[in-house]
Amino acid sequence: MAVYVDNMRAPFRGRLMCHMVADTDDELHEMADRLGLPRRSHQKPGTPHSHYDITVEARAVALQLGALDIGRRQLVMLIRRKRAAMQHVNHCAG
């Protein structure tokens, strides 16, 4: 299990932003807490797209704390893997 930060550099309100995602929301929130991010910043909870938008400065700290650097293609693959796992769980529960 891991936390990941992508290499996107999207401008937002004078800052450059990227995504922080994880294999589980628990891991994602743990890293967000370590970075001092408010829980209200969590986007798309409970979905394969669950993430925080973070500044490139926070990204650097996340990497120092053990997050893994990923590119866009790896991010897409992670989301697909999470979606498939959620579908499998829902199918088995149904």
C-alpha positions as a printed Julia matrix, in Angstrom:
94×3 Matrix{Float64}:
   0.0     0.0     0.0
   1.27    3.46   -0.82
   0.66    7.17   -1.33
   1.47    8.72   -4.7
   1.96   12.26   -6.03
   1.76   12.98   -9.73
   3.95   15.38  -11.66
   1.15   17.62  -12.93
   1.82   21.35  -12.64
  -1.62   22.98  -12.96
  -1.79   26.68  -12.14
  -4.42   27.58   -9.52
  -4.64   30.9    -7.7
  -1.01   31.72   -8.36
   0.28   28.3    -7.24
   1.24   25.14   -9.1
  -0.81   22.13   -8.08
  -0.65   18.37   -8.46
  -2.62   15.35   -7.2
  -1.99   13.18   -4.17
  -3.66    9.76   -4.28
  -3.26    6.5    -2.41
  -4.2     2.86   -2.51
  -6.68    3.52    0.33
  -8.41    6.59    1.7
  -6.96    5.8     5.15
  -3.43    6.1     3.75
  -4.4     9.21    1.85
  -5.8    10.9     4.96
  -2.79    9.88    7.05
  -0.45   11.62    4.61
  -2.79   14.62    4.36
  -2.71   14.91    8.15
   1.08   14.8     8.1
   1.06   17.62    5.52
  -1.42   19.66    7.55
  -4.15   19.49    4.91
  -7.72   20.0     6.09
 -10.08   17.07    5.55
 -12.45   19.39    3.66
  -9.82   19.47    0.87
 -10.42   15.78    0.14
 -12.0    15.41   -3.29
 -14.18   12.59   -4.63
 -14.17   10.49   -1.43
 -15.16    6.86   -1.7
 -14.44    6.71   -5.43
 -11.47    5.51   -7.46
 -10.73    9.22   -8.06
 -10.31   10.04   -4.35
  -7.5    12.6    -4.02
  -6.16   15.84   -2.61
  -4.93   18.67   -4.81
  -1.64   19.81   -3.28
   0.93   22.47   -4.07
   4.25   21.48   -5.59
   5.82   22.55   -2.27
   3.6    20.08   -0.36
   4.44   17.5    -3.04
   8.14   17.82   -2.19
   7.37   17.25    1.5
   5.14   14.27    0.67
   8.0    12.73   -1.31
  10.34   13.23    1.67
   7.73   11.48    3.85
   7.66    8.45    1.55
   5.1     9.21   -1.16
   5.96    7.81   -4.58
   6.46   10.01   -7.65
   4.2     8.96  -10.54
   3.38   10.27  -13.98
   0.02   10.69  -15.68
   0.03    7.18  -17.18
   0.73    5.61  -13.79
  -2.05    7.71  -12.24
  -4.53    6.46  -14.84
  -3.46    2.86  -14.21
  -3.87    3.33  -10.45
  -7.4     4.71  -10.9
  -8.31    1.8   -13.19
  -6.96   -0.7   -10.66
  -8.95    0.93   -7.85
 -12.11    0.99  -10.01
 -11.74   -2.71  -10.84
 -11.21   -3.57   -7.17
 -14.3    -1.58   -6.16
 -16.39   -3.25   -8.87
 -15.18   -6.66   -7.71
 -16.13   -5.91   -4.09
 -19.54   -4.57   -5.15
 -20.15   -7.58   -7.39
 -19.24  -10.03   -4.63
 -21.41   -8.16   -2.11
 -24.42   -8.13   -4.46
